[in-house]
């Protein structure tokens, strides 16, 4: 079974055993074929998110993807490549700081199980950066906050224990909720079944409650 891997020195083809996950194939290549091959692996069970890569143009976790003959493997997009499939995720994770995606003012209150479930899925984000890599907006606007940061903002905005929702909402107006095209590519690749597209849609509604609106409307004539 042959796979192609994009490396620093170009695309290289390797013969690997059948029935392996991509991460297992990486370890086989490194131990038996080329010990200079560089990649990241962690929990091997889809929890840590460090092994995220692209396979045939789509973001996947290497530990959960079963190798198919002819697969083409590449590093994540919009990340600085350190070596081979290892990328620097610091710029992507800095969006959490820029968007102030955390609890600002604790509001002591009781919450029901139903209210807790409103943000249960969003709390499962493993920061694998798959959604960030899949987002086409970043190709034209590298300052876009990206899907997982906006999902994190929504997670706290929808939490009754947050006493200062506006703090984060103010920070996601520029390069944030209105820049998203709602294409759904982020939702399609999330290994945790999070729906950033819908989270961003909800954030637009919350933004409207604070008097914000899509700035692109200003440039639209609507036929008048």
C-alpha positions as CSV (number, residue, x, y, z in Angstrom):
1,X,0.0,0.0,0.0
2,X,1.6,3.3,-1.1
3,X,1.1,6.8,0.3
4,X,2.6,10.1,-0.6
5,X,3.8,12.5,2.0
6,X,4.6,16.2,1.6
7,X,8.0,16.8,3.3
8,X,10.5,19.7,3.4
9,X,12.5,18.1,0.6
10,X,9.4,17.5,-1.6
11,X,6.7,14.8,-2.0
12,X,7.9,11.3,-1.2
13,X,6.2,8.0,-1.7
14,X,6.3,5.2,0.9
15,X,5.1,1.6,1.0
16,X,3.3,0.8,4.2
17,X,1.5,-2.2,5.7
18,X,-2.2,-2.7,5.2
19,X,-4.8,-2.1,7.9
20,X,-2.9,0.7,9.7
21,X,-4.1,4.1,10.9
22,X,-2.2,6.9,9.4
23,X,-0.4,7.5,12.6
24,X,0.7,3.9,12.8
25,X,2.0,4.2,9.3
26,X,4.0,7.2,10.3
27,X,5.7,5.3,13.1
28,X,6.4,2.4,10.7
29,X,8.0,4.8,8.2
30,X,10.1,6.4,10.9
31,X,11.3,3.1,12.5
32,X,11.7,1.0,9.4
33,X,12.3,3.3,6.4
34,X,13.4,6.8,7.2
35,X,14.2,7.9,10.7
36,X,14.5,11.6,9.6
37,X,10.7,11.7,8.9
38,X,9.1,14.2,11.4
39,X,5.5,14.2,12.6
40,X,3.6,14.6,15.9
41,X,1.6,11.9,17.8
42,X,0.2,11.9,21.2
43,X,-2.7,10.0,22.8
44,X,-3.4,7.8,19.7
45,X,-7.1,7.9,20.5
46,X,-8.5,11.2,19.1
47,X,-8.3,13.1,22.3
48,X,-5.2,15.3,22.2
49,X,-5.5,16.6,18.6
50,X,-1.8,17.0,18.0
51,X,-1.7,14.6,15.0
52,X,-4.0,16.7,12.8
53,X,-2.9,16.7,9.2
54,X,-4.5,16.9,5.7
55,X,-5.3,13.7,3.7
56,X,-6.2,14.2,0.1
57,X,-7.0,17.8,0.9
58,X,-9.2,17.2,3.9
59,X,-8.3,17.7,7.6
60,X,-8.1,14.5,9.6
61,X,-6.6,13.1,12.8
62,X,-3.9,10.7,11.8
63,X,-4.6,8.4,14.7
64,X,-8.2,7.9,13.5
65,X,-7.8,7.7,9.8
66,X,-7.4,4.3,8.1
67,X,-4.8,4.4,5.3
68,X,-6.0,4.0,1.8
69,X,-3.8,3.2,-1.2
70,X,-2.7,6.4,-2.9
71,X,-3.4,8.7,0.0
72,X,-1.6,12.1,-0.2
73,X,-0.7,13.5,3.2
74,X,0.1,17.2,3.8
75,X,0.6,19.5,6.8
76,X,-2.2,21.8,8.0
77,X,-2.8,25.0,6.1
78,X,-2.2,28.5,7.5
79,X,0.4,27.2,10.0
80,X,4.2,27.7,9.8
81,X,5.7,24.4,8.9
82,X,8.5,23.5,11.3
83,X,9.5,20.3,9.7
84,X,7.7,17.8,7.4
85,X,4.2,17.4,9.0
86,X,5.0,19.3,12.2
87,X,3.5,22.8,12.3
88,X,3.6,25.7,14.7
89,X,0.0,26.2,16.1
90,X,0.8,29.3,18.2
91,X,-0.7,31.8,15.8
92,X,-3.9,29.9,15.6
93,X,-4.1,29.5,19.4
94,X,-3.4,33.2,19.9
95,X,-6.9,33.9,18.5
96,X,-8.2,32.7,21.8
97,X,-6.4,35.7,23.4
98,X,-7.4,38.1,20.8
99,X,-11.1,37.2,21.1
100,X,-11.0,37.2,24.9
101,X,-12.6,33.7,24.8
102,X,-12.9,33.0,28.5
103,X,-15.1,33.6,31.5
104,X,-14.9,37.3,32.4
105,X,-17.2,37.9,35.3
106,X,-18.5,35.0,37.2
107,X,-22.2,35.2,37.9
108,X,-23.2,32.8,40.7
109,X,-26.4,31.1,39.5
110,X,-28.0,27.7,39.3
111,X,-28.1,26.1,35.8
112,X,-30.3,23.3,34.7
113,X,-29.1,20.2,32.9
114,X,-30.7,21.5,29.7
115,X,-28.8,24.8,30.0
116,X,-25.6,23.0,30.6
117,X,-26.1,20.9,27.4
118,X,-26.3,24.1,25.4
119,X,-22.5,24.4,25.5
120,X,-21.6,20.8,26.2
121,X,-20.4,20.1,22.7
122,X,-18.5,23.3,22.3
123,X,-16.6,22.5,25.5
124,X,-15.3,19.3,23.8
125,X,-12.9,21.3,21.5
126,X,-9.4,19.7,21.5
127,X,-7.7,22.6,19.7
128,X,-6.5,20.3,16.9
129,X,-6.7,23.3,14.4
130,X,-8.5,21.2,11.8
131,X,-11.3,23.8,11.4
132,X,-8.7,26.6,11.2
133,X,-6.9,24.8,8.4
134,X,-10.1,24.2,6.5
135,X,-11.4,27.8,6.7
136,X,-11.2,29.5,3.3
137,X,-11.6,32.9,4.8
138,X,-8.0,32.7,6.1
139,X,-6.7,32.5,2.6
140,X,-7.8,36.1,2.0
141,X,-7.8,37.4,5.5
142,X,-5.0,36.0,7.7
143,X,-6.2,38.1,10.6
144,X,-9.6,36.3,10.8
145,X,-10.1,34.9,14.2
146,X,-11.1,31.5,12.9
147,X,-13.7,28.9,13.8
148,X,-12.5,27.4,17.1
149,X,-11.9,30.9,18.7
150,X,-15.5,32.0,17.8
151,X,-16.9,28.7,19.0
152,X,-15.2,29.3,22.4
153,X,-16.6,32.8,22.5
154,X,-20.1,31.4,21.9
155,X,-19.5,28.8,24.6
156,X,-19.2,31.5,27.2
157,X,-21.7,33.9,25.7
158,X,-24.4,31.2,26.1
159,X,-23.4,30.3,29.6
160,X,-25.6,31.9,32.3
161,X,-22.6,32.1,34.6
162,X,-21.0,34.7,32.4
163,X,-21.8,38.1,33.8
164,X,-20.1,40.2,31.1
165,X,-21.0,38.8,27.7
166,X,-20.3,42.1,26.0
167,X,-16.6,41.9,26.8
168,X,-16.0,39.1,24.2
169,X,-18.8,40.2,21.8
170,X,-17.0,43.5,21.4
171,X,-13.8,41.7,20.4
172,X,-15.3,39.5,17.7
173,X,-16.7,42.3,15.5
174,X,-13.5,42.9,13.5
175,X,-12.1,39.9,11.7
176,X,-14.7,37.8,13.4
177,X,-18.4,36.9,13.1
178,X,-19.2,39.1,10.1
179,X,-16.1,37.9,8.1
180,X,-17.2,34.3,8.2
181,X,-18.9,33.1,4.9
182,X,-20.9,30.3,6.7
183,X,-19.5,27.8,4.2
184,X,-19.5,25.0,6.8
185,X,-16.0,23.6,5.9
186,X,-15.1,23.9,9.6
187,X,-18.1,21.9,10.7
188,X,-17.3,19.2,8.1
189,X,-13.8,18.5,9.5
190,X,-14.3,18.8,13.2
191,X,-13.4,15.4,14.9
192,X,-15.6,16.3,17.9
193,X,-18.7,17.0,15.9
194,X,-18.8,20.7,16.9
195,X,-20.6,23.0,14.5
196,X,-18.7,26.3,14.4
197,X,-20.8,27.5,11.6
198,X,-23.9,27.4,13.8
199,X,-22.0,28.9,16.7
200,X,-21.0,31.8,14.6
201,X,-24.6,32.3,13.4
202,X,-25.7,32.4,17.1
203,X,-22.9,34.9,17.8
204,X,-24.3,37.2,15.1
205,X,-27.6,37.1,16.8
206,X,-26.1,38.0,20.1
207,X,-24.1,40.7,18.5
208,X,-27.3,42.2,17.1
209,X,-28.7,42.3,20.6
210,X,-25.8,44.6,21.5
211,X,-26.4,46.9,18.6
212,X,-24.0,45.5,16.1
213,X,-24.7,44.6,12.5
214,X,-22.9,43.3,9.4
215,X,-20.6,46.2,8.3
216,X,-20.8,44.8,4.7
217,X,-24.4,46.1,4.5
218,X,-23.1,49.6,4.4
219,X,-21.5,49.0,1.0
220,X,-24.6,47.3,-0.4
221,X,-27.1,49.3,-2.5
222,X,-29.9,46.7,-2.6
223,X,-30.9,48.1,-6.0
224,X,-31.7,51.6,-4.8
